[in-house]
Amino acid sequence: MIRFRPLKLMTVAAVLAFAALIVLGRWQWERYEEKAALAEEPVPEMTIASYQPIAGGIQFVYGVRADTREQGWRVFAPVQYGDTVVFIDADFIPDVEPPNADEVRVPALLRIGAPISGASIRPEPPAPLTLAPRPLQRLWFAVDLAAMGRNAGLEQVADYYLASSYVGADGRATANPFALAPGADRLPPERHMGYAITWYGLAMVLIVIYFAYHVSVGRLVFTGARRPED
């Protein structure tokens, strides 16, 4: 037989905590499924062959590289492409301190007029807790093409930007680490799976602790069944 006399306050708290852990685990698992699906979708590519760099219009967007985890500033250089202005994510300055906009030149690849190829990306709206931009210093903490264009005095700015390869000081080109599929971010799907397992695991540990405590204080007792008297 089992005799169980649960502590009321502890039971309410345990139920609420268990529900919260299950919700968190489910949310992380859904993010894992979404990102696993996004990882299979190709990022649309585009090539611009005829364009004209726009001097003095460079803007800087804070970012953390997915490949090296370096913090720094992405260099968004505008180019005139037909009747439209297109921002090119053309370089990365690995420094937490903001760059001096007056000292940053148009990336060499754009100055020589070589064709630009890369992922064509339409940015999503900034997250709720994104830091406010600092237009006077041309600093942004999320890609906002319209606002960046206005800040540079440009009109007819495209609603997409081109994430081209980054060319290092040694002349070698590396894939743009920010060229992600729409809806994706830098956190890999496997990380979300790990978080989901962690939340579900904590929920199971909570149940074990809850019943173990009641056993330790004598509120959950397991007794053998009485045998009927002869």
C-alpha positions in Angstrom: 0.0 0.0 0.0 1.0 3.6 -0.5 0.3 6.4 1.9 0.9 9.9 0.4 0.3 13.2 2.2 1.7 15.8 -0.1 2.9 19.2 1.2 0.5 21.7 -0.4 2.8 24.7 -1.0 5.6 22.4 -2.2 3.3 20.6 -4.5 2.0 23.8 -6.1 5.5 25.1 -6.6 6.6 21.8 -8.1 3.7 21.6 -10.5 4.4 25.2 -11.7 8.1 24.6 -12.1 7.5 21.3 -13.9 5.1 23.0 -16.4 7.6 25.7 -17.0 10.5 23.3 -17.7 8.3 21.3 -20.1 7.3 24.5 -22.0 10.9 25.5 -22.2 12.0 22.1 -23.4 9.3 22.0 -26.0 10.2 25.5 -27.3 13.8 24.5 -27.7 12.8 21.3 -29.5 10.6 23.3 -31.9 13.5 25.7 -32.6 15.7 22.6 -33.3 13.2 21.3 -35.8 12.8 24.7 -37.5 16.6 25.2 -37.8 17.2 21.7 -39.0 14.7 22.4 -41.8 16.3 25.7 -42.6 19.7 24.2 -42.8 18.5 22.2 -45.8 17.3 25.3 -47.7 19.8 27.0 -50.0 20.5 30.7 -49.5 19.7 32.5 -52.8 22.8 33.7 -54.7 23.2 36.8 -56.8 25.9 38.4 -58.9 26.3 42.1 -59.6 28.6 42.8 -62.6 28.0 46.4 -63.4 27.9 48.9 -60.5 29.5 52.0 -59.1 30.7 52.3 -55.5 29.2 55.3 -53.5 31.9 57.1 -51.6 31.1 58.2 -48.1 28.1 56.0 -47.7 29.7 53.1 -45.7 27.7 52.0 -42.6 28.8 49.5 -39.9 26.7 46.8 -38.3 27.8 45.0 -35.2 28.1 41.2 -35.4 29.7 38.1 -34.0 31.2 35.8 -36.6 29.8 32.2 -36.6 33.1 30.7 -37.7 35.6 32.4 -35.3 33.2 33.9 -32.7 35.0 37.2 -33.1 33.1 40.4 -32.3 33.4 43.2 -34.7 31.8 45.4 -37.3 30.5 44.4 -40.7 31.3 46.9 -43.4 28.2 47.7 -45.5 29.3 49.5 -48.6 26.6 50.9 -50.9 26.9 50.6 -54.7 24.8 52.1 -57.5 23.3 49.2 -59.4 21.2 50.5 -62.2 18.5 52.7 -60.7 18.8 51.0 -57.3 21.3 51.3 -54.4 22.4 48.0 -53.0 24.3 47.6 -49.8 27.2 45.1 -50.0 28.3 43.3 -46.8 31.9 43.4 -48.0 34.2 43.3 -45.0 34.6 42.7 -41.3 36.6 44.7 -38.8 37.4 42.4 -35.8 37.3 44.9 -32.9 34.8 45.6 -30.2 35.6 49.3 -30.3 33.7 51.1 -33.1 35.7 52.0 -36.2 36.5 55.5 -37.3 34.2 55.9 -40.3 36.5 58.5 -41.9 39.4 56.1 -41.9 37.6 53.2 -43.5 37.9 53.0 -47.3 35.7 51.2 -49.8 36.8 47.6 -49.8 39.4 46.9 -52.6 37.2 44.4 -54.4 34.6 47.1 -55.0 37.2 49.7 -56.0 38.5 47.6 -58.8 35.0 46.9 -60.1 35.2 43.1 -60.0 31.9 41.3 -60.2 30.3 40.7 -56.8 28.7 37.4 -55.9 27.1 36.4 -52.7 24.0 35.6 -50.8 21.0 37.9 -51.5 19.5 38.5 -48.0 16.4 40.3 -46.9 17.0 41.2 -43.2 14.4 40.5 -40.6 13.1 43.2 -38.2 15.4 44.0 -35.2 14.9 42.0 -32.1 13.0 43.7 -29.2 16.2 44.2 -27.1 18.5 45.3 -29.9 20.5 48.4 -29.0 19.6 51.7 -30.5 21.7 52.7 -33.5 24.2 55.6 -33.5 23.6 57.2 -36.9 26.2 60.0 -36.4 28.9 57.4 -36.1 27.2 55.2 -38.8 26.9 52.4 -36.2 24.0 49.9 -36.2 23.2 46.8 -34.1 20.9 45.3 -36.6 20.6 45.5 -40.4 18.1 48.2 -41.2 18.7 49.0 -44.9 16.1 51.8 -45.2 17.5 53.6 -42.2 21.1 53.0 -43.2 20.3 54.4 -46.6 18.6 57.5 -45.2 21.6 58.0 -42.9 23.9 58.1 -46.0 21.6 60.4 -47.9 20.6 57.7 -50.4 17.3 57.0 -52.1 15.8 53.9 -53.7 17.7 51.5 -51.5 17.0 47.8 -52.2 15.2 45.8 -49.6 18.0 43.2 -49.8 21.8 43.2 -49.4 24.5 41.1 -50.8 26.6 39.1 -48.4 29.8 38.8 -50.5 33.0 36.9 -49.5 35.4 38.6 -47.2 38.9 39.2 -48.5 41.6 39.1 -45.9 44.9 41.1 -45.8 46.6 38.1 -47.5 44.2 38.4 -50.5 42.4 35.2 -49.7 38.6 35.2 -49.9 36.6 33.4 -47.2 32.8 32.7 -47.2 30.7 35.3 -45.5 29.9 33.9 -42.1 26.7 36.0 -41.9 25.2 34.5 -45.1 22.4 32.7 -43.4 19.1 31.3 -44.7 16.0 33.5 -43.9 14.9 32.9 -40.4 18.2 31.3 -39.3 20.7 32.6 -36.9 24.2 31.7 -35.7 23.2 29.2 -33.1 23.3 25.7 -34.7 20.3 23.3 -34.5 22.3 20.9 -32.3 22.6 23.5 -29.6 18.8 23.8 -29.4 18.5 20.0 -29.1 21.0 20.1 -26.2 19.0 22.8 -24.5 15.8 20.8 -24.9 17.4 17.7 -23.4 18.6 19.9 -20.5 15.1 21.3 -19.7 13.5 17.9 -20.0 16.2 16.4 -17.8 15.7 19.1 -15.1 11.9 18.3 -15.2 12.7 14.6 -14.4 15.1 15.6 -11.7 12.5 17.8 -10.1 10.0 14.9 -10.0 12.6 12.7 -8.4 13.5 15.3 -5.8 9.8 16.0 -5.0 9.0 12.4 -4.2 12.3 11.7 -2.5 11.7 14.6 -0.1 8.2 13.3 0.8 9.7 9.9 1.4 12.4 11.4 3.7 9.9 13.2 5.9 7.5 10.3 6.1 4.8 11.7 3.9 5.2 9.0 1.3 5.2 5.6 2.7 5.3 2.2 0.9 4.0 -0.6 3.0 3.3 -4.3 2.3 -0.3 -5.4 1.8 -1.8 -7.0 4.9 -2.5 -10.6 4.6 -6.0 -11.6 5.7 -6.2 -13.3 9.1 -6.9 -17.0 9.2 
